Amino acid sequence: MVYSKSLVERIRHLVSRQRGVTEKKMFGGVCFLLNGNLLVGVWKDSLVARVGKDAYDAALQEEHVKEFDITGKPMTGWVMVEPDGIDSDHQLTHWIEQATVFVRTLPMK
């Protein structure tokens, strides 16, 4: 599957200073893991962010955000941010930070 290599590079640049971040090909794209837990990823030209169940409904209310559903069953706690919602580094950083807040609550794998 084709995914946005430029988005991968942007994410890689933004998370490069975080300890415990690794990169792995998954879901037909590239994902970034924090301490072994999925954090964010790239699927086609969109960002997939793991925001958790508590922040899920609020995240879905934001512009350019929808459920992450590539199998016919949405993944609760995960959102897909369309390209218009991550045009700027500020927007992309917002989603990475939101995902980081949640993923840091999870036990290390």
Biotite code that builds the C-alpha atoms (Angstrom):
import biotite.structure as struc

atoms = struc.array([
    struc.Atom([0.000, 0.000, 0.000], chain_id="A", res_id=1, res_name="MET", atom_name="CA", element="C"),
    struc.Atom([1.164, 3.502, -0.742], chain_id="A", res_id=2, res_name="VAL", atom_name="CA", element="C"),
    struc.Atom([1.552, 5.871, 2.188], chain_id="A", res_id=3, res_name="TYR", atom_name="CA", element="C"),
    struc.Atom([2.808, 9.418, 2.522], chain_id="A", res_id=4, res_name="SER", atom_name="CA", element="C"),
    struc.Atom([6.553, 9.240, 2.946], chain_id="A", res_id=5, res_name="LYS", atom_name="CA", element="C"),
    struc.Atom([6.657, 12.991, 3.573], chain_id="A", res_id=6, res_name="SER", atom_name="CA", element="C"),
    struc.Atom([4.255, 12.618, 6.510], chain_id="A", res_id=7, res_name="LEU", atom_name="CA", element="C"),
    struc.Atom([6.419, 9.808, 7.887], chain_id="A", res_id=8, res_name="VAL", atom_name="CA", element="C"),
    struc.Atom([9.440, 12.115, 7.667], chain_id="A", res_id=9, res_name="GLU", atom_name="CA", element="C"),
    struc.Atom([7.575, 14.935, 9.432], chain_id="A", res_id=10, res_name="ARG", atom_name="CA", element="C"),
    struc.Atom([6.561, 12.618, 12.261], chain_id="A", res_id=11, res_name="ILE", atom_name="CA", element="C"),
    struc.Atom([10.030, 11.098, 12.469], chain_id="A", res_id=12, res_name="ARG", atom_name="CA", element="C"),
    struc.Atom([11.481, 14.585, 12.871], chain_id="A", res_id=13, res_name="HIS", atom_name="CA", element="C"),
    struc.Atom([8.991, 15.528, 15.606], chain_id="A", res_id=14, res_name="LEU", atom_name="CA", element="C"),
    struc.Atom([9.423, 12.351, 17.677], chain_id="A", res_id=15, res_name="VAL", atom_name="CA", element="C"),
    struc.Atom([13.166, 11.880, 17.167], chain_id="A", res_id=16, res_name="SER", atom_name="CA", element="C"),
    struc.Atom([14.031, 13.410, 20.541], chain_id="A", res_id=17, res_name="ARG", atom_name="CA", element="C"),
    struc.Atom([11.572, 11.333, 22.553], chain_id="A", res_id=18, res_name="GLN", atom_name="CA", element="C"),
    struc.Atom([13.091, 8.419, 24.427], chain_id="A", res_id=19, res_name="ARG", atom_name="CA", element="C"),
    struc.Atom([11.518, 5.055, 23.792], chain_id="A", res_id=20, res_name="GLY", atom_name="CA", element="C"),
    struc.Atom([10.159, 5.811, 20.298], chain_id="A", res_id=21, res_name="VAL", atom_name="CA", element="C"),
    struc.Atom([10.581, 3.152, 17.623], chain_id="A", res_id=22, res_name="THR", atom_name="CA", element="C"),
    struc.Atom([9.266, 2.813, 14.097], chain_id="A", res_id=23, res_name="GLU", atom_name="CA", element="C"),
    struc.Atom([7.551, -0.192, 12.525], chain_id="A", res_id=24, res_name="LYS", atom_name="CA", element="C"),
    struc.Atom([5.705, -0.959, 9.280], chain_id="A", res_id=25, res_name="LYS", atom_name="CA", element="C"),
    struc.Atom([2.093, -1.863, 10.122], chain_id="A", res_id=26, res_name="MET", atom_name="CA", element="C"),
    struc.Atom([-1.451, -1.459, 8.743], chain_id="A", res_id=27, res_name="PHE", atom_name="CA", element="C"),
    struc.Atom([0.020, -1.000, 5.275], chain_id="A", res_id=28, res_name="GLY", atom_name="CA", element="C"),
    struc.Atom([1.844, 2.112, 6.479], chain_id="A", res_id=29, res_name="GLY", atom_name="CA", element="C"),
    struc.Atom([4.336, 3.156, 9.118], chain_id="A", res_id=30, res_name="VAL", atom_name="CA", element="C"),
    struc.Atom([3.650, 3.366, 12.849], chain_id="A", res_id=31, res_name="CYS", atom_name="CA", element="C"),
    struc.Atom([5.609, 4.903, 15.674], chain_id="A", res_id=32, res_name="PHE", atom_name="CA", element="C"),
    struc.Atom([5.607, 3.187, 19.030], chain_id="A", res_id=33, res_name="LEU", atom_name="CA", element="C"),
    struc.Atom([6.377, 4.638, 22.443], chain_id="A", res_id=34, res_name="LEU", atom_name="CA", element="C"),
    struc.Atom([7.766, 2.123, 24.919], chain_id="A", res_id=35, res_name="ASN", atom_name="CA", element="C"),
    struc.Atom([6.362, -0.645, 22.722], chain_id="A", res_id=36, res_name="GLY", atom_name="CA", element="C"),
    struc.Atom([2.831, 0.790, 22.502], chain_id="A", res_id=37, res_name="ASN", atom_name="CA", element="C"),
    struc.Atom([1.422, 2.188, 19.284], chain_id="A", res_id=38, res_name="LEU", atom_name="CA", element="C"),
    struc.Atom([1.457, 5.989, 19.355], chain_id="A", res_id=39, res_name="LEU", atom_name="CA", element="C"),
    struc.Atom([0.776, 7.383, 15.882], chain_id="A", res_id=40, res_name="VAL", atom_name="CA", element="C"),
    struc.Atom([0.981, 6.123, 12.347], chain_id="A", res_id=41, res_name="GLY", atom_name="CA", element="C"),
    struc.Atom([0.541, 6.967, 8.715], chain_id="A", res_id=42, res_name="VAL", atom_name="CA", element="C"),
    struc.Atom([-2.164, 5.286, 6.694], chain_id="A", res_id=43, res_name="TRP", atom_name="CA", element="C"),
    struc.Atom([-2.264, 6.449, 3.074], chain_id="A", res_id=44, res_name="LYS", atom_name="CA", element="C"),
    struc.Atom([-2.007, 10.254, 3.477], chain_id="A", res_id=45, res_name="ASP", atom_name="CA", element="C"),
    struc.Atom([-3.652, 10.517, 6.895], chain_id="A", res_id=46, res_name="SER", atom_name="CA", element="C"),
    struc.Atom([-2.378, 10.453, 10.454], chain_id="A", res_id=47, res_name="LEU", atom_name="CA", element="C"),
    struc.Atom([-3.629, 7.775, 12.813], chain_id="A", res_id=48, res_name="VAL", atom_name="CA", element="C"),
    struc.Atom([-3.433, 8.886, 16.444], chain_id="A", res_id=49, res_name="ALA", atom_name="CA", element="C"),
    struc.Atom([-4.072, 6.835, 19.566], chain_id="A", res_id=50, res_name="ARG", atom_name="CA", element="C"),
    struc.Atom([-5.893, 9.223, 21.882], chain_id="A", res_id=51, res_name="VAL", atom_name="CA", element="C"),
    struc.Atom([-7.559, 6.749, 24.246], chain_id="A", res_id=52, res_name="GLY", atom_name="CA", element="C"),
    struc.Atom([-11.190, 6.167, 25.132], chain_id="A", res_id=53, res_name="LYS", atom_name="CA", element="C"),
    struc.Atom([-11.530, 9.225, 27.402], chain_id="A", res_id=54, res_name="ASP", atom_name="CA", element="C"),
    struc.Atom([-10.407, 11.694, 24.707], chain_id="A", res_id=55, res_name="ALA", atom_name="CA", element="C"),
    struc.Atom([-11.981, 9.822, 21.797], chain_id="A", res_id=56, res_name="TYR", atom_name="CA", element="C"),
    struc.Atom([-15.361, 11.585, 21.551], chain_id="A", res_id=57, res_name="ASP", atom_name="CA", element="C"),
    struc.Atom([-13.812, 15.048, 21.880], chain_id="A", res_id=58, res_name="ALA", atom_name="CA", element="C"),
    struc.Atom([-11.213, 14.237, 19.232], chain_id="A", res_id=59, res_name="ALA", atom_name="CA", element="C"),
    struc.Atom([-13.935, 13.153, 16.807], chain_id="A", res_id=60, res_name="LEU", atom_name="CA", element="C"),
    struc.Atom([-15.532, 16.598, 17.155], chain_id="A", res_id=61, res_name="GLN", atom_name="CA", element="C"),
    struc.Atom([-12.431, 18.306, 15.740], chain_id="A", res_id=62, res_name="GLU", atom_name="CA", element="C"),
    struc.Atom([-12.278, 19.278, 12.081], chain_id="A", res_id=63, res_name="GLU", atom_name="CA", element="C"),
    struc.Atom([-10.832, 16.750, 9.616], chain_id="A", res_id=64, res_name="HIS", atom_name="CA", element="C"),
    struc.Atom([-11.029, 13.900, 12.142], chain_id="A", res_id=65, res_name="VAL", atom_name="CA", element="C"),
    struc.Atom([-12.910, 10.632, 11.784], chain_id="A", res_id=66, res_name="LYS", atom_name="CA", element="C"),
    struc.Atom([-12.941, 7.152, 13.263], chain_id="A", res_id=67, res_name="GLU", atom_name="CA", element="C"),
    struc.Atom([-10.014, 4.925, 12.400], chain_id="A", res_id=68, res_name="PHE", atom_name="CA", element="C"),
    struc.Atom([-11.781, 2.173, 10.516], chain_id="A", res_id=69, res_name="ASP", atom_name="CA", element="C"),
    struc.Atom([-9.943, 0.204, 7.845], chain_id="A", res_id=70, res_name="ILE", atom_name="CA", element="C"),
    struc.Atom([-11.561, -3.166, 8.572], chain_id="A", res_id=71, res_name="THR", atom_name="CA", element="C"),
    struc.Atom([-15.250, -2.327, 8.966], chain_id="A", res_id=72, res_name="GLY", atom_name="CA", element="C"),
    struc.Atom([-14.924, -2.123, 12.741], chain_id="A", res_id=73, res_name="LYS", atom_name="CA", element="C"),
    struc.Atom([-13.771, 1.246, 14.149], chain_id="A", res_id=74, res_name="PRO", atom_name="CA", element="C"),
    struc.Atom([-10.955, 1.121, 16.668], chain_id="A", res_id=75, res_name="MET", atom_name="CA", element="C"),
    struc.Atom([-12.215, 2.980, 19.729], chain_id="A", res_id=76, res_name="THR", atom_name="CA", element="C"),
    struc.Atom([-9.586, 5.304, 21.107], chain_id="A", res_id=77, res_name="GLY", atom_name="CA", element="C"),
    struc.Atom([-7.973, 5.760, 17.690], chain_id="A", res_id=78, res_name="TRP", atom_name="CA", element="C"),
    struc.Atom([-8.704, 8.572, 15.246], chain_id="A", res_id=79, res_name="VAL", atom_name="CA", element="C"),
    struc.Atom([-7.727, 9.308, 11.678], chain_id="A", res_id=80, res_name="MET", atom_name="CA", element="C"),
    struc.Atom([-6.766, 12.892, 10.920], chain_id="A", res_id=81, res_name="VAL", atom_name="CA", element="C"),
    struc.Atom([-7.118, 13.797, 7.266], chain_id="A", res_id=82, res_name="GLU", atom_name="CA", element="C"),
    struc.Atom([-4.380, 15.784, 5.472], chain_id="A", res_id=83, res_name="PRO", atom_name="CA", element="C"),
    struc.Atom([-6.120, 19.153, 5.940], chain_id="A", res_id=84, res_name="ASP", atom_name="CA", element="C"),
    struc.Atom([-5.971, 18.579, 9.703], chain_id="A", res_id=85, res_name="GLY", atom_name="CA", element="C"),
    struc.Atom([-2.192, 18.114, 9.736], chain_id="A", res_id=86, res_name="ILE", atom_name="CA", element="C"),
    struc.Atom([-1.043, 20.678, 7.168], chain_id="A", res_id=87, res_name="ASP", atom_name="CA", element="C"),
    struc.Atom([1.061, 22.599, 9.639], chain_id="A", res_id=88, res_name="SER", atom_name="CA", element="C"),
    struc.Atom([3.685, 21.275, 12.041], chain_id="A", res_id=89, res_name="ASP", atom_name="CA", element="C"),
    struc.Atom([1.637, 22.894, 14.821], chain_id="A", res_id=90, res_name="HIS", atom_name="CA", element="C"),
    struc.Atom([-1.373, 20.727, 13.927], chain_id="A", res_id=91, res_name="GLN", atom_name="CA", element="C"),
    struc.Atom([0.726, 17.583, 13.615], chain_id="A", res_id=92, res_name="LEU", atom_name="CA", element="C"),
    struc.Atom([2.467, 18.299, 16.921], chain_id="A", res_id=93, res_name="THR", atom_name="CA", element="C"),
    struc.Atom([-0.936, 18.715, 18.606], chain_id="A", res_id=94, res_name="HIS", atom_name="CA", element="C"),
    struc.Atom([-1.966, 15.187, 17.631], chain_id="A", res_id=95, res_name="TRP", atom_name="CA", element="C"),
    struc.Atom([1.380, 13.636, 18.511], chain_id="A", res_id=96, res_name="ILE", atom_name="CA", element="C"),
    struc.Atom([1.280, 15.315, 21.917], chain_id="A", res_id=97, res_name="GLU", atom_name="CA", element="C"),
    struc.Atom([-2.291, 14.203, 22.534], chain_id="A", res_id=98, res_name="GLN", atom_name="CA", element="C"),
    struc.Atom([-1.359, 10.625, 21.666], chain_id="A", res_id=99, res_name="ALA", atom_name="CA", element="C"),
    struc.Atom([1.770, 10.819, 23.820], chain_id="A", res_id=100, res_name="THR", atom_name="CA", element="C"),
    struc.Atom([-0.239, 11.900, 26.862], chain_id="A", res_id=101, res_name="VAL", atom_name="CA", element="C"),
    struc.Atom([-2.415, 8.805, 26.537], chain_id="A", res_id=102, res_name="PHE", atom_name="CA", element="C"),
    struc.Atom([0.272, 6.286, 25.582], chain_id="A", res_id=103, res_name="VAL", atom_name="CA", element="C"),
    struc.Atom([2.455, 7.315, 28.534], chain_id="A", res_id=104, res_name="ARG", atom_name="CA", element="C"),
    struc.Atom([-0.328, 5.983, 30.811], chain_id="A", res_id=105, res_name="THR", atom_name="CA", element="C"),
    struc.Atom([0.091, 2.478, 29.371], chain_id="A", res_id=106, res_name="LEU", atom_name="CA", element="C"),
    struc.Atom([2.517, -0.109, 30.766], chain_id="A", res_id=107, res_name="PRO", atom_name="CA", element="C"),
    struc.Atom([5.730, -0.616, 28.808], chain_id="A", res_id=108, res_name="MET", atom_name="CA", element="C"),
    struc.Atom([5.841, -3.624, 26.505], chain_id="A", res_id=109, res_name="LYS", atom_name="CA", element="C"),
])
